[in-house]
Amino acid sequence: MASISASEGKPEKKKGWFPDSLVLIFSLIIVAQILSYIIPSGTFDRVPAPEGLHGDMVVPGSFHAAEAAPSLEPWHFLTAIPRGLESAQEIIFLVFLVGGVIALLRASGAIDAVLFRAVRAFGASPGILIGGTLVLFGAGAFTIGMGEEYMPLIPILVTMCLAMKLDSIVAMGILWASYGVGWATAGTNPFGVLIAQDIAGLPPTSGLWFRVVLFLICLLIAFQHIYAYARKIQADPSKSLVAHVDYSKGFDIPEDVAFTWPRKLILSVFVGGIVFFVYGAQNWGWYILELNTIFLAIGALTALIARMDPNDAGKVFVGGAAEMTAAALLIGFARAIEVVLTDGMIIDTIINAIASLLDGLGPDMAALGMLGVQTITNFFIPSGSGQAFVTMPIMSPLADLTGVSQQTAVLAYQFGDGFTNMVVPTSALVIGTSRLGKSPMCNG
């Protein structure tokens, strides 16, 4: 099959109006440092989280001005960048290692063979691809909090979409929407809703069926938006938001797409490894370390089954990891924003200030205010569990004072964290997939 592009021929590349993602993130790091000189430093007292949870919780009503307010040196934002890379090292290493393994899978021909079969089976029905992947990825986020783990799969998803006369925006929309909806309505996510419910004194997984209904409703809305866009660009490719981007390299399906038994075995190993990780995450508390281990095993078995020369396999792996460099760097740079805000001791000040605005409001307005607080907080603390430990100890007693139920307070946290993860520039998934999918935001 010939190379695939979003539009016929080689469209002239337009000058992007949006700044490159690295420029945007670097600018936000500088803004964070400027805010540290303007906003008074303050902090909450913290106590260890309950047994079985990792992190520290703030003590409600304990906010106070910092005894020794820090004054960041003018070049502090530069030192924050390598520290941001260090802080995000687990996700960064995940991107590199999984990128290398995906390259091995593609080199074996297994990925391209199954893509070809999927395109041949569903090429005339983009709704099946969109609906199926939304449910699949959304379920992973809803149950065990998957998100950044999906990032290295974006080149595969983009390739499939291009082959079906769609574009990379459809592929990224599928991942972003499923991730955001899954986290926002999650019923068993151990890194989000279960922590928030524990802090709020609620039984784990309580309200599960209500959240399942919310999950399905939100997925239907996401499907409608993505499918409507997909149908529009299938009818007129020039209306694609990335019509000017060249996808002729790196997103093509080769001629050799025979679905041989070795390739079937390789795909079985891949799917089996993912299922094994999901089970481990649900029952044994597995996370990124174990996921990296499983992917390395998948890569080694792929090279063995495909009978690759060890030297060739090594080169393919390194090449695949190298293609992830830009995405990995952006993730580290984005984490540097939180580093600067933490060093300047202004995160707690910001949260305390906006939370105090809810005092004295009625239940309805207070619930909406909680959603606003969580939404704003997610920009500064993109970590779901980190946000829960900082905001829920404040929101839970505030809910009692304003007549808001604890379940509503937890939902406000989930909505503010999950839905905004689809758009905030501090989200590792948004930044990483934008780069890998050649979004104009990240490629000028």
GUNUVEX-84031 format. One record per residue (C-alpha): residue in three letters; y, z, x; chain. Coordinates in steps of 0.05 Angstrom, whole numbers, plus 5000, padded with zeros to 4 digits. Layout:
REM residues N
 code    Y    Z    X unit
  Ala    Y    Z    X    A
...
REM end
This chain:
REM residues 444
 code    Y    Z    X unit
  Met 5000 5000 5000    A
  Ala 5068 4982 5027    A
  Ser 5122 5031 5044    A
  Ile 5157 5061 4984    A
  Ser 5231 5070 4975    A
  Ala 5273 5098 4918    A
  Ser 5305 5030 4905    A
  Glu 5292 4957 4923    A
  Gly 5312 4933 4992    A
  Lys 5351 4976 5040    A
  Pro 5412 5005 5005    A
  Glu 5474 5017 5044    A
  Lys 5480 5090 5062    A
  Lys 5540 5123 5030    A
  Lys 5582 5177 5063    A
  Gly 5562 5242 5030    A
  Trp 5618 5283 4998    A
  Phe 5580 5348 5006    A
  Pro 5579 5382 5074    A
  Asp 5515 5382 5113    A
  Ser 5472 5443 5097    A
  Leu 5479 5470 5167    A
  Val 5554 5465 5163    A
  Leu 5553 5499 5095    A
  Ile 5510 5556 5117    A
  Phe 5549 5566 5182    A
  Ser 5614 5568 5141    A
  Leu 5584 5621 5095    A
  Ile 5565 5663 5156    A
  Ile 5638 5662 5178    A
  Val 5661 5678 5107    A
  Ala 5614 5738 5107    A
  Gln 5646 5764 5171    A
  Ile 5716 5754 5143    A
  Leu 5696 5794 5081    A
  Ser 5674 5851 5127    A
  Tyr 5746 5859 5150    A
  Ile 5773 5859 5078    A
  Ile 5722 5899 5038    A
  Pro 5716 5974 5053    A
  Ser 5650 5994 5084    A
  Gly 5606 6040 5044    A
  Thr 5533 6058 5033    A
  Phe 5484 6090 4986    A
  Asp 5436 6145 5008    A
  Arg 5365 6119 5010    A
  Val 5296 6149 5002    A
  Pro 5227 6120 5017    A
  Ala 5196 6079 4962    A
  Pro 5138 6108 4922    A
  Glu 5069 6105 4954    A
  Gly 5041 6035 4955    A
  Leu 5109 6001 4959    A
  His 5146 5979 5021    A
  Gly 5220 5992 5031    A
  Asp 5274 6043 5015    A
  Met 5307 6056 4948    A
  Val 5379 6075 4938    A
  Val 5396 6142 4906    A
  Pro 5438 6131 4842    A
  Gly 5508 6160 4846    A
  Ser 5504 6170 4921    A
  Phe 5552 6115 4942    A
  His 5604 6139 4992    A
  Ala 5650 6109 5043    A
  Ala 5619 6098 5111    A
  Glu 5635 6155 5159    A
  Ala 5644 6107 5216    A
  Ala 5666 6041 5188    A
  Pro 5642 5985 5234    A
  Ser 5690 5933 5260    A
  Leu 5652 5871 5277    A
  Glu 5672 5835 5341    A
  Pro 5701 5766 5331    A
  Trp 5638 5732 5357    A
  His 5590 5776 5317    A
  Phe 5573 5719 5270    A
  Leu 5543 5682 5329    A
  Thr 5498 5740 5349    A
  Ala 5477 5746 5276    A
  Ile 5445 5677 5277    A
  Pro 5388 5692 5326    A
  Arg 5378 5758 5290    A
  Gly 5373 5719 5225    A
  Leu 5321 5675 5256    A
  Glu 5284 5737 5278    A
  Ser 5289 5768 5209    A
  Ala 5261 5706 5176    A
  Gln 5207 5695 5229    A
  Glu 5149 5702 5180    A
  Ile 5174 5646 5136    A
  Ile 5196 5604 5195    A
  Phe 5127 5608 5228    A
  Leu 5096 5592 5161    A
  Val 5137 5528 5157    A
  Phe 5117 5507 5228    A
  Leu 5043 5523 5222    A
  Val 5033 5494 5152    A
  Gly 5074 5433 5172    A
  Gly 5025 5421 5229    A
  Val 4965 5430 5184    A
  Ile 4993 5383 5131    A
  Ala 5001 5331 5186    A
  Leu 4927 5339 5203    A
  Leu 4908 5331 5130    A
  Arg 4949 5267 5126    A
  Ala 4921 5241 5191    A
  Ser 4851 5250 5163    A
  Gly 4869 5205 5105    A
  Ala 4848 5257 5054    A
  Ile 4917 5270 5026    A
  Asp 4934 5196 5020    A
  Ala 4868 5181 4987    A
  Val 4878 5233 4933    A
  Leu 4951 5212 4924    A
  Phe 4929 5140 4913    A
  Arg 4878 5161 4861    A
  Ala 4930 5204 4826    A
  Val 4981 5148 4825    A
  Arg 4929 5099 4799    A
  Ala 4908 5147 4744    A
  Phe 4976 5173 4723    A
  Gly 5024 5120 4748    A
  Ala 5044 5101 4678    A
  Ser 5048 5174 4655    A
  Pro 5099 5213 4697    A
  Gly 5098 5267 4644    A
  Ile 5027 5287 4665    A
  Leu 5048 5295 4737    A
  Ile 5111 5334 4720    A
  Gly 5079 5378 4668    A
  Gly 5016 5392 4709    A
  Thr 5052 5410 4773    A
  Leu 5103 5453 4736    A
  Val 5047 5494 4705    A
  Leu 5008 5498 4771    A
  Phe 5066 5520 4816    A
  Gly 5097 5562 4761    A
  Ala 5032 5601 4751    A
  Gly 5030 5617 4826    A
  Ala 5100 5647 4823    A
  Phe 5087 5682 4756    A
  Thr 5024 5717 4781    A
  Ile 5029 5730 4856    A
  Gly 5101 5712 4873    A
  Met 5090 5647 4910    A
  Gly 5152 5609 4929    A
  Glu 5168 5593 5001    A
  Glu 5093 5579 5010    A
  Tyr 5103 5515 4970    A
  Met 5156 5488 5018    A
  Pro 5111 5448 5066    A
  Leu 5081 5412 5006    A
  Ile 5146 5377 4988    A
  Pro 5132 5314 5032    A
  Ile 5067 5304 4994    A
  Leu 5100 5314 4927    A
  Val 5157 5267 4945    A
  Thr 5108 5214 4967    A
  Met 5071 5218 4901    A
  Cys 5136 5214 4861    A
  Leu 5161 5154 4900    A
  Ala 5094 5119 4889    A
  Met 5104 5129 4814    A
  Lys 5174 5098 4817    A
  Leu 5208 5166 4813    A
  Asp 5250 5198 4868    A
  Ser 5254 5260 4912    A
  Ile 5299 5295 4862    A
  Val 5241 5297 4813    A
  Ala 5196 5327 4867    A
  Met 5247 5380 4887    A
  Gly 5263 5395 4814    A
  Ile 5189 5408 4801    A
  Leu 5185 5459 4857    A
  Trp 5253 5492 4844    A
  Ala 5242 5498 4769    A
  Ser 5171 5524 4773    A
  Tyr 5191 5574 4827    A
  Gly 5253 5598 4789    A
  Val 5218 5603 4722    A
  Gly 5157 5636 4751    A
  Trp 5198 5690 4785    A
  Ala 5247 5699 4728    A
  Thr 5192 5711 4676    A
  Ala 5137 5738 4722    A
  Gly 5086 5784 4692    A
  Thr 5045 5806 4753    A
  Asn 5088 5786 4813    A
  Pro 5076 5844 4862    A
  Phe 5140 5829 4900    A
  Gly 5186 5829 4840    A
  Val 5170 5853 4770    A
  Leu 5118 5905 4790    A
  Ile 5167 5938 4839    A
  Ala 5223 5936 4787    A
  Gln 5178 5965 4733    A
  Asp 5155 6021 4779    A
  Ile 5226 6040 4796    A
  Ala 5244 6038 4721    A
  Gly 5185 6083 4705    A
  Leu 5149 6030 4664    A
  Pro 5074 6017 4665    A
  Pro 5054 5960 4711    A
  Thr 5050 5892 4676    A
  Ser 5078 5922 4612    A
  Gly 5108 5869 4566    A
  Leu 5061 5818 4597    A
  Trp 5050 5775 4535    A
  Phe 5125 5773 4520    A
  Arg 5135 5747 4591    A
  Val 5080 5696 4582    A
  Val 5117 5668 4521    A
  Leu 5182 5667 4560    A
  Phe 5147 5632 4617    A
  Leu 5121 5577 4571    A
  Ile 5187 5567 4535    A
  Cys 5226 5562 4601    A
  Leu 5175 5514 4630    A
  Leu 5182 5470 4569    A
  Ile 5258 5468 4579    A
  Ala 5248 5452 4652    A
  Phe 5199 5397 4634    A
  Gln 5248 5366 4585    A
  His 5303 5362 4636    A
  Ile 5261 5335 4693    A
  Tyr 5223 5286 4649    A
  Ala 5287 5259 4618    A
  Tyr 5315 5246 4687    A
  Ala 5249 5214 4709    A
  Arg 5249 5166 4650    A
  Lys 5321 5148 4664    A
  Ile 5309 5128 4736    A
  Gln 5244 5092 4720    A
  Ala 5284 5048 4672    A
  Asp 5342 5039 4721    A
  Pro 5329 5060 4794    A
  Ser 5403 5052 4810    A
  Lys 5416 5116 4770    A
  Ser 5376 5158 4818    A
  Leu 5418 5212 4852    A
  Val 5387 5191 4918    A
  Ala 5388 5115 4908    A
  His 5427 5108 4973    A
  Val 5376 5147 5015    A
  Asp 5324 5108 5054    A
  Tyr 5254 5133 5041    A
  Ser 5218 5076 5076    A
  Lys 5195 5120 5133    A
  Gly 5153 5183 5129    A
  Phe 5136 5177 5055    A
  Asp 5089 5118 5053    A
  Ile 5015 5113 5034    A
  Pro 4974 5072 5084    A
  Glu 4925 5017 5067    A
  Asp 4863 5059 5082    A
  Val 4857 5101 5019    A
  Ala 4782 5102 5009    A
  Phe 4760 5169 4979    A
  Thr 4701 5180 5027    A
  Trp 4655 5240 5029    A
  Pro 4688 5270 5092    A
  Arg 4756 5265 5057    A
  Lys 4727 5297 4995    A
  Leu 4700 5353 5038    A
  Ile 4767 5362 5072    A
  Leu 4802 5368 5005    A
  Ser 4750 5418 4982    A
  Val 4764 5460 5043    A
  Phe 4839 5456 5030    A
  Val 4833 5474 4956    A
  Gly 4782 5528 4971    A
  Gly 4828 5559 5023    A
  Ile 4886 5562 4974    A
  Val 4843 5593 4920    A
  Phe 4816 5644 4971    A
  Phe 4888 5663 4989    A
  Val 4908 5670 4916    A
  Tyr 4849 5717 4905    A
  Gly 4866 5756 4967    A
  Ala 4939 5763 4949    A
  Gln 4920 5787 4879    A
  Asn 4866 5836 4900    A
  Trp 4877 5854 4973    A
  Gly 4952 5850 4982    A
  Trp 4950 5788 5026    A
  Tyr 5016 5755 5044    A
  Ile 5045 5707 5095    A
  Leu 5003 5730 5155    A
  Glu 4938 5717 5118    A
  Leu 4965 5651 5090    A
  Asn 4980 5627 5161    A
  Thr 4910 5647 5182    A
  Ile 4878 5609 5126    A
  Phe 4920 5547 5139    A
  Leu 4901 5548 5213    A
  Ala 4828 5551 5193    A
  Ile 4839 5493 5145    A
  Gly 4871 5453 5202    A
  Ala 4814 5467 5250    A
  Leu 4761 5448 5198    A
  Thr 4800 5385 5180    A
  Ala 4800 5361 5252    A
  Leu 4726 5377 5259    A
  Ile 4704 5343 5194    A
  Ala 4748 5281 5208    A
  Arg 4719 5279 5279    A
  Met 4788 5276 5311    A
  Asp 4794 5276 5386    A
  Pro 4819 5346 5405    A
  Asn 4878 5318 5444    A
  Asp 4898 5273 5386    A
  Ala 4891 5330 5337    A
  Gly 4936 5373 5380    A
  Lys 4989 5319 5383    A
  Val 4987 5309 5308    A
  Phe 4993 5383 5295    A
  Val 5053 5390 5342    A
  Gly 5086 5329 5311    A
  Gly 5078 5357 5241    A
  Ala 5107 5424 5262    A
  Ala 5165 5389 5297    A
  Glu 5184 5353 5233    A
  Met 5196 5422 5202    A
  Thr 5246 5444 5255    A
  Ala 5309 5429 5214    A
  Ala 5282 5466 5153    A
  Ala 5261 5525 5195    A
  Leu 5329 5531 5229    A
  Leu 5365 5528 5162    A
  Ile 5323 5586 5136    A
  Gly 5341 5628 5196    A
  Phe 5415 5610 5190    A
  Ala 5415 5628 5116    A
  Arg 5385 5697 5132    A
  Ala 5442 5708 5181    A
  Ile 5490 5716 5122    A
  Glu 5453 5778 5099    A
  Val 5452 5803 5171    A
  Val 5529 5799 5176    A
  Leu 5539 5832 5108    A
  Thr 5491 5888 5127    A
  Asp 5523 5899 5196    A
  Gly 5592 5902 5163    A
  Met 5564 5953 5113    A
  Ile 5594 5918 5053    A
  Ile 5533 5898 5012    A
  Asp 5529 5967 4980    A
  Thr 5604 5967 4968    A
  Ile 5600 5900 4931    A
  Ile 5541 5923 4888    A
  Asn 5573 5990 4872    A
  Ala 5638 5957 4852    A
  Ile 5608 5907 4803    A
  Ala 5558 5958 4775    A
  Ser 5615 6007 4760    A
  Leu 5646 5955 4714    A
  Leu 5587 5965 4666    A
  Asp 5601 6039 4656    A
  Gly 5622 6052 4584    A
  Leu 5600 5985 4555    A
  Gly 5558 5978 4493    A
  Pro 5484 5958 4499    A
  Asp 5494 5884 4488    A
  Met 5551 5876 4536    A
  Ala 5518 5922 4586    A
  Ala 5455 5880 4585    A
  Leu 5495 5817 4599    A
  Gly 5534 5854 4653    A
  Met 5469 5874 4686    A
  Leu 5448 5801 4688    A
  Gly 5514 5784 4720    A
  Val 5506 5838 4772    A
  Gln 5436 5816 4790    A
  Thr 5458 5743 4793    A
  Ile 5515 5758 4841    A
  Thr 5471 5805 4882    A
  Asn 5418 5751 4892    A
  Phe 5468 5710 4933    A
  Phe 5475 5768 4982    A
  Ile 5403 5793 4979    A
  Pro 5357 5733 4966    A
  Ser 5295 5775 4977    A
  Gly 5265 5793 4910    A
  Ser 5235 5859 4932    A
  Gly 5298 5876 4973    A
  Gln 5342 5864 4912    A
  Ala 5296 5907 4868    A
  Phe 5300 5966 4916    A
  Val 5376 5962 4920    A
  Thr 5396 5948 4848    A
  Met 5342 5976 4802    A
  Pro 5354 6050 4822    A
  Ile 5425 6038 4799    A
  Met 5410 5996 4737    A
  Ser 5354 6040 4711    A
  Pro 5396 6104 4699    A
  Leu 5455 6060 4678    A
  Ala 5410 6030 4625    A
  Asp 5397 6099 4596    A
  Leu 5472 6114 4595    A
  Thr 5490 6049 4559    A
  Gly 5431 6047 4510    A
  Val 5396 5989 4543    A
  Ser 5320 5992 4545    A
  Gln 5286 5996 4613    A
  Gln 5248 5931 4599    A
  Thr 5314 5896 4587    A
  Ala 5341 5923 4653    A
  Val 5279 5896 4688    A
  Leu 5287 5828 4654    A
  Ala 5360 5826 4676    A
  Tyr 5337 5836 4748    A
  Gln 5283 5783 4740    A
  Phe 5330 5732 4709    A
  Gly 5385 5744 4759    A
  Asp 5337 5738 4817    A
  Gly 5292 5682 4793    A
  Phe 5337 5632 4759    A
  Thr 5390 5634 4813    A
  Asn 5337 5622 4867    A
  Met 5339 5549 4844    A
  Val 5411 5539 4865    A
  Val 5437 5591 4915    A
  Pro 5446 5564 4986    A
  Thr 5416 5628 5014    A
  Ser 5348 5611 4982    A
  Ala 5298 5591 5035    A
  Leu 5261 5545 4986    A
  Val 5324 5508 4964    A
  Ile 5349 5497 5035    A
  Gly 5281 5480 5064    A
  Thr 5259 5431 5010    A
  Ser 5327 5398 5009    A
  Arg 5320 5382 5083    A
  Leu 5248 5359 5077    A
  Gly 5262 5318 5015    A
  Lys 5323 5284 5046    A
  Ser 5372 5313 4995    A
  Pro 5443 5287 5006    A
  Met 5464 5360 5011    A
  Cys 5424 5366 5075    A
  Asn 5429 5295 5102    A
  Gly 5501 5276 5091    A
REM end
